[in-house]
Amino acid sequence: MVVQKNTTSELLRSLRTLSVAAFHPADEDGEELLLQLRRIGCHAQAFWPPAPRLPEGADVVFIAVRPDTAVPNWSEDRDARAPTIIAIVNYENPTIVDMVVKLEVHGIVASPIRPFGLLSALVVARQIRNSRAAMTRQVQRLESKLAGVRHVAEAKAILMRARNVSEPDAYQIIRDQAMAKRTTVEHMAYAIVSANDILFR
């Protein structure tokens, strides 16, 4: 499976167009995070506590992981268009590590925030997120293709039984009907299978 990767220069250029939501307490570290993000060129806003849903329109989400604040369940919002998620941690223990894992982040930044390293962390996290999204889209396309193959096989079997024809003839019937209706063979096969299920279930 080949996944097209963004070049580093493309990722760097894209930073100035990014909308960033920073879930971080209003403290010195939070102010430093916003300052550095804006220096990079991002459009950044801070919020606290973390929202239960991923913010709409955000390209990147930073979230401070604290043991006294529950991490949100963003799993329902995670699709190919979901933002890059970067955790900010100020120390490590099993609880913090478990919270970070549950967030399914693309990167981690250590607290206190420092100018050095934030840009690299952001670029790498964006690359990881984009690669995951591309792989997800490819998997979805493959699953759709496999479903189409199954529907064609089922539709051929239905026609072979109903019309007492050979497998090549059954496929030709599906193909002719698809051409007549200006649709794909897979869609036509799905229609045949669905109609058969309705009539004989």
C-alpha positions as a Python dict, from the first residue, in 0.01 Angstrom:
ca = {
    (1, 'M'): (0, 0, 0),
    (2, 'V'): (161, 325, -116),
    (3, 'V'): (71, 643, 71),
    (4, 'Q'): (154, 984, -76),
    (5, 'K'): (352, 1184, 175),
    (6, 'N'): (360, 1559, 213),
    (7, 'T'): (704, 1711, 170),
    (8, 'T'): (853, 1900, 464),
    (9, 'S'): (841, 2226, 269),
    (10, 'E'): (470, 2177, 198),
    (11, 'L'): (401, 2109, 564),
    (12, 'L'): (599, 2416, 671),
    (13, 'R'): (415, 2638, 423),
    (14, 'S'): (80, 2509, 543),
    (15, 'L'): (146, 2611, 905),
    (16, 'R'): (47, 2972, 840),
    (17, 'T'): (-300, 2863, 734),
    (18, 'L'): (-363, 2636, 1032),
    (19, 'S'): (-638, 2699, 1286),
    (20, 'V'): (-521, 2575, 1626),
    (21, 'A'): (-734, 2506, 1934),
    (22, 'A'): (-522, 2488, 2249),
    (23, 'F'): (-692, 2325, 2546),
    (24, 'H'): (-467, 2453, 2820),
    (25, 'P'): (-519, 2629, 3156),
    (26, 'A'): (-471, 3006, 3148),
    (27, 'D'): (-127, 3004, 3304),
    (28, 'E'): (226, 3100, 3205),
    (29, 'D'): (275, 2780, 3009),
    (30, 'G'): (-49, 2833, 2821),
    (31, 'E'): (53, 3187, 2730),
    (32, 'E'): (391, 3062, 2606),
    (33, 'L'): (219, 2800, 2391),
    (34, 'L'): (-3, 3061, 2224),
    (35, 'L'): (294, 3295, 2178),
    (36, 'Q'): (505, 3030, 2006),
    (37, 'L'): (219, 2908, 1788),
    (38, 'R'): (146, 3263, 1672),
    (39, 'R'): (515, 3320, 1603),
    (40, 'I'): (507, 3016, 1378),
    (41, 'G'): (213, 3176, 1200),
    (42, 'C'): (-76, 2967, 1326),
    (43, 'H'): (-415, 3114, 1418),
    (44, 'A'): (-435, 2993, 1778),
    (45, 'Q'): (-701, 3020, 2049),
    (46, 'A'): (-695, 2885, 2403),
    (47, 'F'): (-975, 2706, 2589),
    (48, 'W'): (-1011, 2526, 2921),
    (49, 'P'): (-1132, 2274, 3019),
    (50, 'P'): (-1121, 2041, 2717),
    (51, 'A'): (-1442, 2030, 2515),
    (52, 'P'): (-1635, 1700, 2496),
    (53, 'R'): (-1624, 1717, 2114),
    (54, 'L'): (-1342, 1808, 1879),
    (55, 'P'): (-1379, 2175, 1780),
    (56, 'E'): (-1516, 2229, 1431),
    (57, 'G'): (-1281, 2398, 1190),
    (58, 'A'): (-966, 2323, 1391),
    (59, 'D'): (-671, 2182, 1197),
    (60, 'V'): (-465, 2114, 1508),
    (61, 'V'): (-565, 2054, 1870),
    (62, 'F'): (-320, 2085, 2159),
    (63, 'I'): (-445, 1939, 2485),
    (64, 'A'): (-281, 1964, 2826),
    (65, 'V'): (-308, 1627, 2996),
    (66, 'R'): (-357, 1666, 3370),
    (67, 'P'): (-431, 1390, 3624),
    (68, 'D'): (-709, 1597, 3782),
    (69, 'T'): (-890, 1663, 3452),
    (70, 'A'): (-1061, 1382, 3262),
    (71, 'V'): (-964, 1351, 2898),
    (72, 'P'): (-1256, 1374, 2655),
    (73, 'N'): (-1369, 1083, 2440),
    (74, 'W'): (-1316, 1214, 2088),
    (75, 'S'): (-1334, 872, 1920),
    (76, 'E'): (-1669, 947, 1752),
    (77, 'D'): (-1519, 1257, 1588),
    (78, 'R'): (-1215, 1077, 1451),
    (79, 'D'): (-1234, 1040, 1075),
    (80, 'A'): (-1009, 1126, 781),
    (81, 'R'): (-1091, 1495, 829),
    (82, 'A'): (-1021, 1505, 1202),
    (83, 'P'): (-753, 1746, 1325),
    (84, 'T'): (-401, 1670, 1435),
    (85, 'I'): (-397, 1608, 1812),
    (86, 'I'): (-91, 1686, 2023),
    (87, 'A'): (-72, 1616, 2396),
    (88, 'I'): (113, 1844, 2638),
    (89, 'V'): (248, 1662, 2942),
    (90, 'N'): (437, 1800, 3241),
    (91, 'Y'): (540, 1466, 3389),
    (92, 'E'): (509, 1095, 3324),
    (93, 'N'): (340, 824, 3524),
    (94, 'P'): (109, 534, 3433),
    (95, 'T'): (-202, 753, 3468),
    (96, 'I'): (-73, 1022, 3232),
    (97, 'V'): (51, 765, 2980),
    (98, 'D'): (-289, 592, 2984),
    (99, 'M'): (-468, 924, 2926),
    (100, 'V'): (-239, 1006, 2632),
    (101, 'V'): (-298, 663, 2478),
    (102, 'K'): (-677, 705, 2510),
    (103, 'L'): (-655, 1035, 2323),
    (104, 'E'): (-484, 860, 2027),
    (105, 'V'): (-257, 1160, 1977),
    (106, 'H'): (-27, 1222, 1682),
    (107, 'G'): (245, 1383, 1892),
    (108, 'I'): (358, 1486, 2240),
    (109, 'V'): (512, 1811, 2365),
    (110, 'A'): (680, 1838, 2704),
    (111, 'S'): (584, 2109, 2951),
    (112, 'P'): (707, 2371, 3028),
    (113, 'I'): (678, 2491, 2669),
    (114, 'R'): (1001, 2601, 2507),
    (115, 'P'): (1056, 2771, 2170),
    (116, 'F'): (1290, 2495, 2059),
    (117, 'G'): (1117, 2180, 1942),
    (118, 'L'): (759, 2301, 1906),
    (119, 'L'): (786, 2361, 1531),
    (120, 'S'): (939, 2017, 1471),
    (121, 'A'): (677, 1849, 1690),
    (122, 'L'): (400, 2024, 1499),
    (123, 'V'): (537, 1929, 1156),
    (124, 'V'): (597, 1565, 1252),
    (125, 'A'): (252, 1535, 1409),
    (126, 'R'): (92, 1680, 1096),
    (127, 'Q'): (281, 1429, 881),
    (128, 'I'): (170, 1139, 1100),
    (129, 'R'): (-190, 1259, 1092),
    (130, 'N'): (-189, 1303, 713),
    (131, 'S'): (-35, 959, 661),
    (132, 'R'): (-296, 798, 887),
    (133, 'A'): (-576, 979, 704),
    (134, 'A'): (-443, 866, 365),
    (135, 'M'): (-420, 506, 485),
    (136, 'T'): (-774, 526, 624),
    (137, 'R'): (-904, 647, 288),
    (138, 'Q'): (-721, 366, 107),
    (139, 'V'): (-861, 106, 346),
    (140, 'Q'): (-1212, 244, 293),
    (141, 'R'): (-1169, 227, -85),
    (142, 'L'): (-1045, -133, -62),
    (143, 'E'): (-1336, -229, 164),
    (144, 'S'): (-1578, -70, -81),
    (145, 'K'): (-1416, -257, -369),
    (146, 'L'): (-1434, -589, -184),
    (147, 'A'): (-1800, -525, -101),
    (148, 'G'): (-1862, -463, -471),
    (149, 'V'): (-1694, -791, -563),
    (150, 'R'): (-1912, -975, -311),
    (151, 'H'): (-2228, -812, -445),
    (152, 'V'): (-2139, -907, -802),
    (153, 'A'): (-2078, -1268, -697),
    (154, 'E'): (-2412, -1279, -511),
    (155, 'A'): (-2598, -1117, -800),
    (156, 'K'): (-2452, -1367, -1048),
    (157, 'A'): (-2559, -1655, -826),
    (158, 'I'): (-2912, -1513, -802),
    (159, 'L'): (-2943, -1476, -1181),
    (160, 'M'): (-2793, -1820, -1244),
    (161, 'R'): (-3061, -1976, -1023),
    (162, 'A'): (-3348, -1758, -1141),
    (163, 'R'): (-3276, -1773, -1516),
    (164, 'N'): (-3080, -2096, -1538),
    (165, 'V'): (-2788, -1926, -1713),
    (166, 'S'): (-2413, -1970, -1691),
    (167, 'E'): (-2190, -1748, -1480),
    (168, 'P'): (-2055, -1552, -1782),
    (169, 'D'): (-2411, -1498, -1905),
    (170, 'A'): (-2522, -1383, -1561),
    (171, 'Y'): (-2239, -1131, -1551),
    (172, 'Q'): (-2331, -1009, -1899),
    (173, 'I'): (-2689, -953, -1786),
    (174, 'I'): (-2566, -743, -1493),
    (175, 'R'): (-2330, -551, -1721),
    (176, 'D'): (-2601, -483, -1981),
    (177, 'Q'): (-2843, -359, -1714),
    (178, 'A'): (-2573, -138, -1563),
    (179, 'M'): (-2498, 18, -1903),
    (180, 'A'): (-2869, 71, -1970),
    (181, 'K'): (-2914, 249, -1639),
    (182, 'R'): (-2579, 432, -1668),
    (183, 'T'): (-2446, 299, -1344),
    (184, 'T'): (-2164, 68, -1238),
    (185, 'V'): (-2173, -310, -1242),
    (186, 'E'): (-2124, -304, -865),
    (187, 'H'): (-2422, -74, -809),
    (188, 'M'): (-2638, -284, -1039),
    (189, 'A'): (-2533, -600, -856),
    (190, 'Y'): (-2619, -439, -522),
    (191, 'A'): (-2966, -351, -656),
    (192, 'I'): (-3022, -711, -767),
    (193, 'V'): (-2911, -850, -430),
    (194, 'S'): (-3128, -598, -241),
    (195, 'A'): (-3434, -675, -456),
    (196, 'N'): (-3382, -1048, -402),
    (197, 'D'): (-3358, -997, -26),
    (198, 'I'): (-3685, -802, -26),
    (199, 'L'): (-3870, -1061, -236),
    (200, 'F'): (-3745, -1376, -68),
    (201, 'R'): (-3647, -1292, 287),
}
